[in-house]
């Protein structure tokens, strides 16, 4: 049913920027809370940012606050993550997530996931 597809990852130098996109289909996107998470080898998946279904409220992990911005376009069924002032420690696979209710910072409780997109930040 519901599918999420991330794009926009790649290799960037420290201090640079990337914009990730998550295109969704097969669900009632405008009713879903959305989020971004990231994961590196040997680590648990961690919360990055979330946004409510109408875009009225956003929340960020402390380590990305002030550098990353989550947004959504409900007419296009798409959520974005603008990543500025990137640091080597931002290197990870970034995943898009959706929840039929309130999206959780604990990955297990969210309903739908994309396949991930690799972001690599060089020194």
PyMOL commands that set and color helices and strands:
alter all, ss='L'
color gray80, all
select helices_A, chain A and resi 29-31+88-90+107-109
alter helices_A, ss='H'
color red, helices_A
select strands_A, chain A and resi 3-7+10-13+18-25+33-39+46-51+58-60+68-73+78-83+92-99+112-113+117-122
alter strands_A, ss='S'
color yellow, strands_A
deselect
rebuild
show_as cartoon
